[in-house]
Amino acid sequence: MAALLFVIGRILFYLGYRHGAGGRALGMALTMMPSALGYLLVGGPALFGG
């Protein structure tokens, strides 16, 4: 699922590139989301002993 969101995010980022920052926002968010959630899910318990 994370890989699918990443790919969709990259495609939307590419398609929105000519529309400026606002056009790239959704693609950037979808690209970043799986990585950020992964870091929280793995790093949180590692840092806080969970």
All heavy atoms as TSV, in Angstrom:
chain	resi	resn	atom	element	x	y	z
A	1	MET	N	N	0.823	-1.194	0.000
A	1	MET	CA	C	0.000	0.000	0.000
A	1	MET	C	C	0.869	1.260	0.000
A	1	MET	O	O	0.561	2.231	-0.689
A	1	MET	CB	C	-0.922	-0.034	1.224
A	1	MET	CG	C	-1.922	1.060	1.229
A	1	MET	SD	S	-3.016	0.852	-0.151
A	1	MET	CE	C	-4.190	2.071	0.145
A	2	ALA	N	N	1.946	1.237	0.795
A	2	ALA	CA	C	2.829	2.401	0.855
A	2	ALA	C	C	3.484	2.655	-0.496
A	2	ALA	O	O	3.613	3.804	-0.922
A	2	ALA	CB	C	3.887	2.201	1.941
A	3	ALA	N	N	3.881	1.590	-1.161
A	3	ALA	CA	C	4.515	1.746	-2.475
A	3	ALA	C	C	3.530	2.319	-3.488
A	3	ALA	O	O	3.907	3.151	-4.319
A	3	ALA	CB	C	5.054	0.411	-2.958
A	4	LEU	N	N	2.287	1.890	-3.415
A	4	LEU	CA	C	1.261	2.401	-4.322
A	4	LEU	C	C	1.029	3.897	-4.088
A	4	LEU	O	O	0.959	4.678	-5.045
A	4	LEU	CB	C	-0.041	1.631	-4.142
A	4	LEU	CG	C	-1.206	2.052	-5.024
A	4	LEU	CD1	C	-0.869	1.827	-6.495
A	4	LEU	CD2	C	-2.451	1.282	-4.653
A	5	LEU	N	N	0.943	4.312	-2.825
A	5	LEU	CA	C	0.779	5.737	-2.516
A	5	LEU	C	C	1.980	6.539	-3.002
A	5	LEU	O	O	1.829	7.653	-3.522
A	5	LEU	CB	C	0.601	5.945	-1.014
A	5	LEU	CG	C	-0.754	5.593	-0.439
A	5	LEU	CD1	C	-0.737	5.740	1.075
A	5	LEU	CD2	C	-1.845	6.451	-1.046
A	6	PHE	N	N	3.176	5.970	-2.854
A	6	PHE	CA	C	4.378	6.655	-3.318
A	6	PHE	C	C	4.329	6.865	-4.828
A	6	PHE	O	O	4.586	7.966	-5.319
A	6	PHE	CB	C	5.617	5.848	-2.927
A	6	PHE	CG	C	6.905	6.506	-3.336
A	6	PHE	CD1	C	7.485	7.460	-2.524
A	6	PHE	CD2	C	7.526	6.173	-4.519
A	6	PHE	CE1	C	8.667	8.080	-2.891
A	6	PHE	CE2	C	8.705	6.781	-4.902
A	6	PHE	CZ	C	9.279	7.731	-4.080
A	7	VAL	N	N	3.979	5.824	-5.571
A	7	VAL	CA	C	3.935	5.921	-7.034
A	7	VAL	C	C	2.858	6.908	-7.483
A	7	VAL	O	O	3.102	7.752	-8.356
A	7	VAL	CB	C	3.716	4.529	-7.668
A	7	VAL	CG1	C	3.429	4.638	-9.138
A	7	VAL	CG2	C	4.926	3.648	-7.420
A	8	ILE	N	N	1.695	6.830	-6.888
A	8	ILE	CA	C	0.617	7.768	-7.228
A	8	ILE	C	C	1.052	9.201	-6.910
A	8	ILE	O	O	0.827	10.120	-7.698
A	8	ILE	CB	C	-0.688	7.410	-6.490
A	8	ILE	CG1	C	-1.251	6.106	-7.043
A	8	ILE	CG2	C	-1.717	8.528	-6.616
A	8	ILE	CD1	C	-2.401	5.543	-6.245
A	9	GLY	N	N	1.715	9.378	-5.769
A	9	GLY	CA	C	2.200	10.701	-5.391
A	9	GLY	C	C	3.203	11.254	-6.385
A	9	GLY	O	O	3.160	12.427	-6.745
A	10	ARG	N	N	4.123	10.414	-6.843
A	10	ARG	CA	C	5.125	10.867	-7.814
A	10	ARG	C	C	4.471	11.245	-9.142
A	10	ARG	O	O	4.852	12.225	-9.779
A	10	ARG	CB	C	6.191	9.791	-8.041
A	10	ARG	CG	C	7.053	9.487	-6.853
A	10	ARG	CD	C	7.602	10.676	-6.133
A	10	ARG	NE	N	8.381	11.550	-6.984
A	10	ARG	CZ	C	8.770	12.773	-6.665
A	10	ARG	NH1	N	8.462	13.281	-5.503
A	10	ARG	NH2	N	9.462	13.502	-7.485
A	11	ILE	N	N	3.484	10.472	-9.550
A	11	ILE	CA	C	2.783	10.780	-10.804
A	11	ILE	C	C	2.044	12.109	-10.680
A	11	ILE	O	O	2.134	12.967	-11.569
A	11	ILE	CB	C	1.823	9.636	-11.190
A	11	ILE	CG1	C	2.622	8.393	-11.585
A	11	ILE	CG2	C	0.887	10.062	-12.311
A	11	ILE	CD1	C	1.787	7.140	-11.727
A	12	LEU	N	N	1.333	12.289	-9.574
A	12	LEU	CA	C	0.606	13.551	-9.375
A	12	LEU	C	C	1.564	14.737	-9.257
A	12	LEU	O	O	1.272	15.832	-9.733
A	12	LEU	CB	C	-0.280	13.455	-8.138
A	12	LEU	CG	C	-1.490	12.539	-8.272
A	12	LEU	CD1	C	-2.223	12.435	-6.943
A	12	LEU	CD2	C	-2.412	13.014	-9.371
A	13	PHE	N	N	2.703	14.525	-8.618
A	13	PHE	CA	C	3.707	15.581	-8.517
A	13	PHE	C	C	4.183	15.977	-9.908
A	13	PHE	O	O	4.263	17.162	-10.239
A	13	PHE	CB	C	4.881	15.087	-7.669
A	13	PHE	CG	C	5.935	16.120	-7.443
A	13	PHE	CD1	C	5.837	17.005	-6.384
A	13	PHE	CD2	C	7.035	16.209	-8.263
A	13	PHE	CE1	C	6.816	17.965	-6.162
A	13	PHE	CE2	C	8.019	17.153	-8.055
A	13	PHE	CZ	C	7.904	18.034	-6.994
A	14	TYR	N	N	4.486	14.994	-10.725
A	14	TYR	CA	C	4.959	15.263	-12.088
A	14	TYR	C	C	3.893	15.992	-12.910
A	14	TYR	O	O	4.194	16.967	-13.589
A	14	TYR	CB	C	5.344	13.954	-12.760
A	14	TYR	CG	C	5.747	14.124	-14.211
A	14	TYR	CD1	C	6.983	14.646	-14.537
A	14	TYR	CD2	C	4.878	13.773	-15.242
A	14	TYR	CE1	C	7.353	14.824	-15.867
A	14	TYR	CE2	C	5.233	13.945	-16.560
A	14	TYR	CZ	C	6.472	14.470	-16.872
A	14	TYR	OH	O	6.826	14.643	-18.176
A	15	LEU	N	N	2.646	15.531	-12.821
A	15	LEU	CA	C	1.571	16.150	-13.598
A	15	LEU	C	C	1.268	17.570	-13.123
A	15	LEU	O	O	0.865	18.422	-13.921
A	15	LEU	CB	C	0.306	15.288	-13.527
A	15	LEU	CG	C	0.388	13.925	-14.208
A	15	LEU	CD1	C	-0.887	13.132	-13.951
A	15	LEU	CD2	C	0.652	14.075	-15.698
A	16	GLY	N	N	1.449	17.840	-11.843
A	16	GLY	CA	C	1.144	19.164	-11.314
A	16	GLY	C	C	2.306	20.132	-11.360
A	16	GLY	O	O	2.166	21.291	-10.966
A	17	TYR	N	N	3.464	19.679	-11.857
A	17	TYR	CA	C	4.679	20.494	-11.801
A	17	TYR	C	C	4.538	21.837	-12.518
A	17	TYR	O	O	4.997	22.851	-12.019
A	17	TYR	CB	C	5.861	19.713	-12.384
A	17	TYR	CG	C	7.178	20.245	-11.919
A	17	TYR	CD1	C	7.672	19.878	-10.676
A	17	TYR	CD2	C	7.919	21.125	-12.691
A	17	TYR	CE1	C	8.877	20.364	-10.221
A	17	TYR	CE2	C	9.125	21.618	-12.248
A	17	TYR	CZ	C	9.602	21.246	-11.016
A	17	TYR	OH	O	10.786	21.731	-10.569
A	18	ARG	N	N	3.885	21.850	-13.639
A	18	ARG	CA	C	3.779	23.106	-14.395
A	18	ARG	C	C	2.793	24.088	-13.779
A	18	ARG	O	O	2.714	25.235	-14.189
A	18	ARG	CB	C	3.417	22.819	-15.850
A	18	ARG	CG	C	2.087	22.148	-16.030
A	18	ARG	CD	C	1.858	21.811	-17.485
A	18	ARG	NE	N	0.849	20.777	-17.555
A	18	ARG	CZ	C	-0.097	20.739	-18.440
A	18	ARG	NH1	N	-0.162	21.665	-19.359
A	18	ARG	NH2	N	-0.967	19.781	-18.438
A	19	HIS	N	N	2.034	23.654	-12.767
A	19	HIS	CA	C	1.061	24.532	-12.109
A	19	HIS	C	C	1.624	25.186	-10.853
A	19	HIS	O	O	0.880	25.808	-10.096
A	19	HIS	CB	C	-0.198	23.744	-11.744
A	19	HIS	CG	C	-0.887	23.161	-12.939
A	19	HIS	ND1	N	-1.527	23.934	-13.878
A	19	HIS	CD2	C	-1.001	21.877	-13.355
A	19	HIS	CE1	C	-2.023	23.142	-14.822
A	19	HIS	NE2	N	-1.707	21.893	-14.527
A	20	GLY	N	N	2.897	25.025	-10.610
A	20	GLY	CA	C	3.525	25.648	-9.449
A	20	GLY	C	C	3.381	24.813	-8.188
A	20	GLY	O	O	2.972	23.655	-8.217
A	21	ALA	N	N	3.706	25.436	-7.075
A	21	ALA	CA	C	3.721	24.723	-5.798
A	21	ALA	C	C	2.350	24.152	-5.429
A	21	ALA	O	O	2.253	23.040	-4.902
A	21	ALA	CB	C	4.210	25.649	-4.698
A	22	GLY	N	N	1.298	24.884	-5.688
A	22	GLY	CA	C	-0.045	24.392	-5.376
A	22	GLY	C	C	-0.418	23.158	-6.162
A	22	GLY	O	O	-1.092	22.265	-5.649
A	23	GLY	N	N	0.037	23.073	-7.379
A	23	GLY	CA	C	-0.243	21.916	-8.215
A	23	GLY	C	C	0.549	20.684	-7.814
A	23	GLY	O	O	0.152	19.561	-8.098
A	24	ARG	N	N	1.662	20.902	-7.140
A	24	ARG	CA	C	2.501	19.778	-6.705
A	24	ARG	C	C	2.187	19.316	-5.295
A	24	ARG	O	O	2.682	18.286	-4.851
A	24	ARG	CB	C	3.973	20.187	-6.755
A	24	ARG	CG	C	4.474	20.504	-8.125
A	24	ARG	CD	C	5.963	20.734	-8.136
A	24	ARG	NE	N	6.434	21.727	-7.190
A	24	ARG	CZ	C	6.730	22.984	-7.505
A	24	ARG	NH1	N	6.603	23.392	-8.747
A	24	ARG	NH2	N	7.168	23.823	-6.595
A	25	ALA	N	N	1.379	20.055	-4.549
A	25	ALA	CA	C	1.185	19.800	-3.118
A	25	ALA	C	C	0.640	18.399	-2.827
A	25	ALA	O	O	1.163	17.704	-1.951
A	25	ALA	CB	C	0.271	20.853	-2.518
A	26	LEU	N	N	-0.396	17.982	-3.511
A	26	LEU	CA	C	-0.974	16.660	-3.242
A	26	LEU	C	C	0.035	15.565	-3.558
A	26	LEU	O	O	0.205	14.623	-2.777
A	26	LEU	CB	C	-2.247	16.451	-4.060
A	26	LEU	CG	C	-2.918	15.091	-3.886
A	26	LEU	CD1	C	-3.326	14.868	-2.435
A	26	LEU	CD2	C	-4.113	14.964	-4.809
A	27	GLY	N	N	0.719	15.691	-4.673
A	27	GLY	CA	C	1.724	14.694	-5.027
A	27	GLY	C	C	2.845	14.622	-4.008
A	27	GLY	O	O	3.311	13.549	-3.643
A	28	MET	N	N	3.278	15.776	-3.518
A	28	MET	CA	C	4.340	15.804	-2.513
A	28	MET	C	C	3.870	15.172	-1.211
A	28	MET	O	O	4.600	14.420	-0.566
A	28	MET	CB	C	4.785	17.250	-2.285
A	28	MET	CG	C	5.955	17.390	-1.393
A	28	MET	SD	S	7.379	16.633	-2.179
A	28	MET	CE	C	8.521	16.680	-0.843
A	29	ALA	N	N	2.643	15.469	-0.812
A	29	ALA	CA	C	2.108	14.902	0.430
A	29	ALA	C	C	1.987	13.385	0.330
A	29	ALA	O	O	2.345	12.667	1.272
A	29	ALA	CB	C	0.753	15.527	0.744
A	30	LEU	N	N	1.481	12.886	-0.797
A	30	LEU	CA	C	1.348	11.444	-0.963
A	30	LEU	C	C	2.706	10.755	-1.053
A	30	LEU	O	O	2.843	9.603	-0.658
A	30	LEU	CB	C	0.516	11.113	-2.207
A	30	LEU	CG	C	-0.975	11.337	-2.091
A	30	LEU	CD1	C	-1.661	11.028	-3.417
A	30	LEU	CD2	C	-1.576	10.500	-0.984
A	31	THR	N	N	3.697	11.443	-1.564
A	31	THR	CA	C	5.036	10.886	-1.640
A	31	THR	C	C	5.660	10.804	-0.249
A	31	THR	O	O	6.306	9.818	0.099
A	31	THR	CB	C	5.923	11.749	-2.556
A	31	THR	OG1	O	5.352	11.747	-3.862
A	31	THR	CG2	C	7.326	11.210	-2.637
A	32	MET	N	N	5.460	11.825	0.557
A	32	MET	CA	C	6.074	11.890	1.878
A	32	MET	C	C	5.354	11.029	2.916
A	32	MET	O	O	5.988	10.485	3.823
A	32	MET	CB	C	6.081	13.337	2.349
A	32	MET	CG	C	6.684	13.535	3.715
A	32	MET	SD	S	6.150	15.044	4.498
A	32	MET	CE	C	4.418	14.798	4.710
A	33	MET	N	N	4.048	10.885	2.797
A	33	MET	CA	C	3.237	10.241	3.823
A	33	MET	C	C	3.687	8.821	4.186
A	33	MET	O	O	3.857	8.530	5.372
A	33	MET	CB	C	1.773	10.235	3.380
A	33	MET	CG	C	0.788	10.057	4.478
A	33	MET	SD	S	0.481	11.540	5.443
A	33	MET	CE	C	-0.056	12.710	4.233
A	34	PRO	N	N	3.895	7.921	3.228
A	34	PRO	CA	C	4.311	6.565	3.610
A	34	PRO	C	C	5.650	6.540	4.353
A	34	PRO	O	O	5.813	5.792	5.314
A	34	PRO	CB	C	4.430	5.820	2.278
A	34	PRO	CG	C	3.581	6.574	1.333
A	34	PRO	CD	C	3.647	8.002	1.785
A	35	SER	N	N	6.583	7.384	3.937
A	35	SER	CA	C	7.884	7.428	4.608
A	35	SER	C	C	7.750	7.975	6.028
A	35	SER	O	O	8.328	7.422	6.967
A	35	SER	CB	C	8.859	8.293	3.821
A	35	SER	OG	O	9.076	7.741	2.557
A	36	ALA	N	N	7.016	9.044	6.176
A	36	ALA	CA	C	6.845	9.651	7.499
A	36	ALA	C	C	6.136	8.691	8.447
A	36	ALA	O	O	6.543	8.536	9.608
A	36	ALA	CB	C	6.062	10.955	7.380
A	37	LEU	N	N	5.086	8.044	7.983
A	37	LEU	CA	C	4.382	7.079	8.834
A	37	LEU	C	C	5.266	5.889	9.183
A	37	LEU	O	O	5.235	5.388	10.304
A	37	LEU	CB	C	3.099	6.608	8.154
A	37	LEU	CG	C	1.981	7.631	8.072
A	37	LEU	CD1	C	0.814	7.087	7.257
A	37	LEU	CD2	C	1.519	8.035	9.450
A	38	GLY	N	N	6.067	5.445	8.232
A	38	GLY	CA	C	6.986	4.340	8.495
A	38	GLY	C	C	8.004	4.701	9.560
A	38	GLY	O	O	8.294	3.899	10.450
A	39	TYR	N	N	8.552	5.915	9.464
A	39	TYR	CA	C	9.501	6.357	10.482
A	39	TYR	C	C	8.850	6.419	11.858
A	39	TYR	O	O	9.445	6.031	12.858
A	39	TYR	CB	C	10.077	7.730	10.140
A	39	TYR	CG	C	11.156	7.697	9.098
A	39	TYR	CD1	C	11.087	8.516	7.981
A	39	TYR	CD2	C	12.251	6.855	9.222
A	39	TYR	CE1	C	12.075	8.497	7.013
A	39	TYR	CE2	C	13.248	6.828	8.265
A	39	TYR	CZ	C	13.148	7.653	7.167
A	39	TYR	OH	O	14.129	7.634	6.217
A	40	LEU	N	N	7.622	6.904	11.926
A	40	LEU	CA	C	6.935	6.970	13.213
A	40	LEU	C	C	6.622	5.583	13.775
A	40	LEU	O	O	6.785	5.340	14.969
A	40	LEU	CB	C	5.633	7.773	13.068
A	40	LEU	CG	C	5.793	9.267	12.865
A	40	LEU	CD1	C	4.434	9.901	12.598
A	40	LEU	CD2	C	6.432	9.912	14.084
A	41	LEU	N	N	6.176	4.685	12.908
A	41	LEU	CA	C	5.819	3.345	13.371
A	41	LEU	C	C	7.029	2.547	13.839
A	41	LEU	O	O	6.948	1.747	14.762
A	41	LEU	CB	C	5.088	2.575	12.267
A	41	LEU	CG	C	3.686	3.053	11.950
A	41	LEU	CD1	C	3.124	2.312	10.748
A	41	LEU	CD2	C	2.769	2.859	13.144
A	42	VAL	N	N	8.162	2.747	13.184
A	42	VAL	CA	C	9.368	2.021	13.560
A	42	VAL	C	C	10.177	2.782	14.607
A	42	VAL	O	O	10.647	2.200	15.580
A	42	VAL	CB	C	10.247	1.745	12.305
A	42	VAL	CG1	C	11.586	1.165	12.683
A	42	VAL	CG2	C	9.509	0.826	11.358
A	43	GLY	N	N	10.328	4.068	14.410
A	43	GLY	CA	C	11.158	4.860	15.297
A	43	GLY	C	C	10.531	5.154	16.644
A	43	GLY	O	O	11.230	5.223	17.656
A	44	GLY	N	N	9.225	5.336	16.690
A	44	GLY	CA	C	8.540	5.637	17.947
A	44	GLY	C	C	8.781	4.585	19.018
A	44	GLY	O	O	9.297	4.902	20.087
A	45	PRO	N	N	8.441	3.331	18.726
A	45	PRO	CA	C	8.704	2.294	19.725
A	45	PRO	C	C	10.192	2.128	20.046
A	45	PRO	O	O	10.568	1.843	21.181
A	45	PRO	CB	C	8.143	1.029	19.093
A	45	PRO	CG	C	7.099	1.512	18.148
A	45	PRO	CD	C	7.634	2.824	17.634
A	46	ALA	N	N	11.049	2.294	19.045
A	46	ALA	CA	C	12.489	2.155	19.292
A	46	ALA	C	C	12.988	3.245	20.243
A	46	ALA	O	O	13.831	2.988	21.099
A	46	ALA	CB	C	13.247	2.200	17.969
A	47	LEU	N	N	12.475	4.453	20.092
A	47	LEU	CA	C	12.916	5.555	20.942
A	47	LEU	C	C	12.275	5.540	22.322
A	47	LEU	O	O	12.916	5.903	23.312
A	47	LEU	CB	C	12.600	6.902	20.263
A	47	LEU	CG	C	13.441	7.259	19.054
A	47	LEU	CD1	C	12.917	8.541	18.425
A	47	LEU	CD2	C	14.897	7.427	19.440
A	48	PHE	N	N	11.017	5.131	22.371
A	48	PHE	CA	C	10.277	5.226	23.635
A	48	PHE	C	C	10.043	3.879	24.300
A	48	PHE	O	O	9.225	3.752	25.207
A	48	PHE	CB	C	8.956	5.952	23.399
A	48	PHE	CG	C	9.142	7.342	22.853
A	48	PHE	CD1	C	8.772	7.657	21.562
A	48	PHE	CD2	C	9.722	8.330	23.634
A	48	PHE	CE1	C	8.960	8.931	21.054
A	48	PHE	CE2	C	9.911	9.609	23.150
A	48	PHE	CZ	C	9.535	9.911	21.851
A	49	GLY	N	N	10.715	2.839	23.832
A	49	GLY	CA	C	10.661	1.544	24.482
A	49	GLY	C	C	9.329	0.823	24.396
A	49	GLY	O	O	8.948	0.103	25.297
A	50	GLY	N	N	8.630	0.995	23.281
A	50	GLY	CA	C	7.303	0.390	23.166
A	50	GLY	C	C	7.258	-0.944	22.606
A	50	GLY	O	O	7.829	-1.775	22.200
